[in-house]
Amino acid sequence: MEKRVQAAAIWLLMLLHGAAVAQGERTRDKMYQSIVGAGCFRRLNGTHQTGCSSTHAGSVGVLHLIKVEADLEFLLASPPSPPYAPMIPPHLFTRQNLLRLIEAGPKNISVVLLINKPDSMKQFSHELNCPNQYSSLNNSETCDASNPATSWNPWGTGLLHEDFPFPIYYIADTEEITKLEKCFEKFNNFEYETHALRSLCAVEVKSFMSAAVSSEVCIRRTRFINNLSGSKYCDPLEGRNVYATVYPRNIKTDDSEVNDIITRERFILVSCRLDTASMFDGVGLGAMDSLVGLAILTQVANLLRQLLPPQSSLPDTKRNVLFVTFNGESYDYIGSQRFVYDVERFAFPKASARRAPITFDNIEFMLDIGTLDDIANIKLHALSGTPLAQKLLQQLNSYAQSPRYGFNLNIQSEMSYHIPPTSAQSFLRRDPRFPALILNAKPANKYYHSIYDDVENVAFTYANTSQDFTMLLDVSNTKGFRADSLQMKVRNVSSIVAMALFETLTGKEYTGSKVANPVLSDEFFYCFLLSADCPLFKAASYPGSPKGLPMPPMRYVSVLGGPQESSGWTYRVLGYLLSQQQPKIPKDNCTVLPLHYFAGFNGAGECRLTTQNYSSALSPAFLIDDYDWRSGNYSTWTESTWSLFSARIFLRPSSVHQITTLSVGIVVLILSFCLVYIISSRSEVLFEDLPASNAALPPPTAC
Amino acid sequence: MTLPEFFGCTFIAFGPPFALFVFTIANDPVRIIILIAAAFFWLLSLLLSSLLWFAIIPLRDVLAFGVFFSVVFQECFRYIIYRILRSTEQGLQAVAEDTRVTDNKHILSYVSGLGFGIISGMFALVNVLADMSGPGTMGLKSGTELFFVTSAAQALSIILLHTFWSVIFFNACDTNNYLHIAYVIGSHLFVSLLTLLNASELYTATLLTNYIITILTGLLAFRVAGGTSRSFKKFVTCQ
């Protein structure tokens, strides 16, 4: 009896324990753990597809951590339980290794994970050696991919232009990497011979891309008359160029002709690139490869706006400076090709801007700001040594070397077909005699167009001075920035450019002591590299408008309906810096463009006369009927649509376990069929006694 | 994809009930109707249980509470279906082509018990089966690979138990055998609470106990339905 009580007590205890532990939880949540990261996606041009896609249901591979190159051999030689998903640190993410993984085929390698462990990384650029090679000048001298000395991205692997048969997933967060590594160590990283016999930690990546083959095919499928589902397979890369002028242009009256060109207008076109590129969705700041140029253009705009006298007191009162930031330049110069296309057709600015069209005859010359990786090595590029180029070079150098300012820079020149891959190529392609001058430094960016071209690559530290960034400073006032800081470098280069342009416009040497303000660069880089919730963006917005997100704006050109964050912010910043304050106009009257109300530095609000606007950056290839996709005349890049990016880890059951379960199930099924058949066919024998309950009931009445 | 695992577990849990259905239910429309009706009544009990769980917010996380009342509701509905079947007996006799249904009271209780069991087993396992069709198996954070097979075996035992319980319960109600009624409710409660131990992965303990109770209950049902050791002997020796 005592024993029974004891047993009952034990059962009771266990039940209580169970009641305390048991919690309602979905089985799935116990099986899967999601992994946060960024996916590589598919882009297409007129002839090829590039990038990656998973299978439709999601690609599954067994995790395998690659620490040294030899670890790859294990996966490539004869993997015991394929397919595998190698986790590769950036220094092993090389062209050679990736090509070997492609060669191993999706049967052996189904997923590749890039983990953010940049300790041993020396370089990481997956752009071509010659960026935008096929839409640049068709000349062997312009860029030679086989010769690192003359190529524009000597560290480039060209992987951005490869087509991968597996998805590549980038995991930046250290916590997520730890999750993966722990799972690998716990389940996979021992007794490799028995991999086939046990459950292994695996990853599933879902990033199925709906477009395939080429832009031509996917546009045709999307437009196809039988596409009743209305689904889109790809979208053209599309963004907005932002432009602004130093002096406001006259607003057309209604009675003037649409194509009423003002032939006397003269523009100096100052341009740079607005966008950047990287392999992974939503990652990639392009700090050195394009943001430095944009910062310099912004500084030059601010300087010229404040230094130049009123337009009426210039020697030529019809001269003006047109600042344009081209979008989508990373993908075969989308923005500048469209600009050239529009200008040829008298369609720039667009009709809704109510300004006279600008023609090529109106453009005096173009000064294109390219990549300025190393400001000690800046060159002025031009196709031929025209007097214009010589004069500008001499002006630039007079300020760069002037002891008054102490910039101590020497700008060299190169007048040949060795032209850097910048927007000017689109202009020179149309007409080699176009007066295009390009400021570009010797390539020194080992992270060109990659996820690692970030704050660290440009060695930026935010000073957070909280001081007025719009006003110009005396050359001796460095605001505490070190001479080799990014802010000072940008200050120096932009001051030189602005002074040279000042001299060109006014015909007089610049003798003032005011130069660009390093605080403006400081705020500019903070906004674009660290957080869009920043003083500069706030000042350039309408007072009380919603704050920017506490993350850097996305600078990939994207597609129609994409975020277009960077063009939006650039529009506001250029609008703010290139406008003239109108203190007499009250806020209520300051609603119709070109008048715009800005919050201003102190947030009090000010009415300004603005000049900025957007122009479309959609490649002309998508506008021309029956465009020949193989002609190579215009950019044909499209981006595939996809429904989701996701990754999760789980245990992949061994085939032995699966087969066992299935066989047990089948045996149970067959056995039960036999048993039930025998019992039911002979039930009279088994249940011979008269059922007790029947006896208790009244006998059924006759029917 | 673990489709093999999915089918294996489906066969384990629903193979025997399917065989029972094919050989003993499918050829008689009246039995099919009763099976479905019983399943419907089990669903009603589930609805009540979930309403109670939903209403009493502070006890939502205490699974034992829900389990207890769910068992109570199920047994109540077992009684209700007993009353209904007994009161419609006359009508059934009129429409039934196969008079065995009404001649042998145990067939009705067996059919309604199987209906109870199948729907209960389905609800126990379908969620798990749905999660199983993905590429993964149990065991990343906790749990073992055997989780799915165990769940399937558990579902099978519940299906069989419900069948046995109904046979015992209906007969006990007919004969006012309160001991048998108490046994049905008691063992149902015990088995249900026992499954809570699965959270601590005591699969062997729970499954073993579960199947011992299933066999005992099966024997009791066999006795109640008129089987004896003598008839079993005759059956086995094919006389």
Interface residues (C-beta under 8 A of the other chain):
Chain A: M14 L15 H17 G18 A19 V21 A22 Q23 G24 R26 T27 R28 K30 M31 Y32 Q33 A57 G58 V60 C183 S199 C201 A202 E204 I649 F650 L651 R652 P653 H657 Q658 I659 T660 T661 L662 S663 V664 G665 I666 V668 L669 S672 F673 L675 V676 Y677 S680 R682 V685 L686 F687 E688 D689 L690 P691 A692 S693 N694 A696 L697 P700 T701 C703
Chain B: M1 T2 P4 E5 F7 G8 C9 T10 F11 I12 G15 P16 F18 A19 L20 V22 F23 T24 D61 V62 L63 A64 Q90 Q93 A94 T102 D103 N104 K105 H106 N127 V128 D131 M132 G134 P135 G136 T137 M138 G139 L140 K141 S142 G143 E145 F147 F148 V149 A152 F170 N171 D174 T175 L193 L194 L196 L197 N198 A199 S200 L202 A205 V224 A225 G226 G227 T228 R230 S231 F232 K234 F235 Q239
